[in-house]
Amino acid sequence: MQVLLLLSLVAIALGFKCESPKHSATSFSTTDGFFHFHTTFIAEFTLQCSNNMKASNYYNDSPFFAVVNGNIYNVAVSVETAKYQVSWSQEHEQSDAQLFAIKIYDEEGIAAYKKNSNTAPLFTIEHYHAGLTRKPFVSSETIALVVCVAALYYAIKQKSEITH
């Protein structure tokens, strides 16, 4: 009886492992350094397991983690869309144009990563951040146009006062 119970627990544990994960990802980052205090990064991905594991069941029993530049972040999952998402922010000074490798680990993988940082992830998402722009929201051309329109208005107003 105990052997049967032990085998059942092992079978259940193995049933929650995502076999041969295939992912599809999109990622975004803020590029405006004028209005924001930090640069924010978001990576969203879907996951397909060869053993047809449901994403919401898999997440509840075995959460995912992301490692970016040596920092570990929790991965959130939407039960409605079965999409996973990880986000983080960093100072503008660290946010030059660069390629980020977002390494995704399951619970076993992150435990191994904490012991040895050379542990291979389930998969890696690459996000290219183009860097920041620190331009004000009003361009110099717009300011020049407003000044010219104001000067034209003033000139027309002065001309009409002189002719009356």
NORZIHU-V139474 format. One record per backbone hydrogen bond with DSSP energy under -0.5 kcal/mol. NH is the residue of the N-H (numbers start at 1). CO is the residue of the C=O. If there is no record, write none. Layout:
# NORZIHU-V139474
nh=NH co=CO
nh=NH co=CO
This chain:
# NORZIHU-V139474
nh=5 co=1
nh=6 co=2
nh=7 co=3
nh=8 co=4
nh=9 co=5
nh=10 co=6
nh=11 co=7
nh=12 co=8
nh=13 co=9
nh=14 co=10
nh=15 co=11
nh=16 co=12
nh=16 co=13
nh=17 co=14
nh=19 co=17
nh=22 co=48
nh=24 co=46
nh=26 co=44
nh=28 co=42
nh=30 co=40
nh=33 co=31
nh=33 co=133
nh=34 co=133
nh=36 co=32
nh=39 co=90
nh=40 co=38
nh=41 co=88
nh=42 co=28
nh=43 co=86
nh=44 co=26
nh=45 co=84
nh=46 co=24
nh=47 co=82
nh=48 co=22
nh=50 co=19
nh=52 co=49
nh=58 co=54
nh=59 co=55
nh=60 co=56
nh=61 co=57
nh=62 co=58
nh=65 co=105
nh=66 co=73
nh=67 co=103
nh=68 co=66
nh=68 co=71
nh=71 co=68
nh=73 co=66
nh=75 co=64
nh=76 co=85
nh=78 co=83
nh=79 co=77
nh=82 co=78
nh=84 co=45
nh=85 co=76
nh=86 co=43
nh=88 co=41
nh=90 co=39
nh=92 co=37
nh=94 co=91
nh=95 co=92
nh=98 co=129
nh=100 co=98
nh=100 co=127
nh=102 co=100
nh=102 co=125
nh=103 co=67
nh=103 co=101
nh=104 co=102
nh=104 co=123
nh=105 co=65
nh=110 co=106
nh=111 co=107
nh=112 co=108
nh=113 co=109
nh=114 co=110
nh=115 co=111
nh=116 co=112
nh=119 co=116
nh=122 co=104
nh=123 co=104
nh=125 co=102
nh=127 co=100
nh=127 co=125
nh=129 co=98
nh=129 co=127
nh=130 co=128
nh=133 co=31
nh=139 co=137
nh=143 co=139
nh=144 co=140
nh=145 co=141
nh=146 co=142
nh=147 co=143
nh=148 co=144
nh=149 co=145
nh=150 co=146
nh=151 co=147
nh=152 co=148
nh=153 co=149
nh=154 co=150
nh=155 co=151
nh=156 co=152
nh=157 co=153
nh=158 co=154
nh=159 co=155
nh=160 co=156
nh=161 co=157
nh=162 co=158
nh=163 co=159
nh=164 co=160
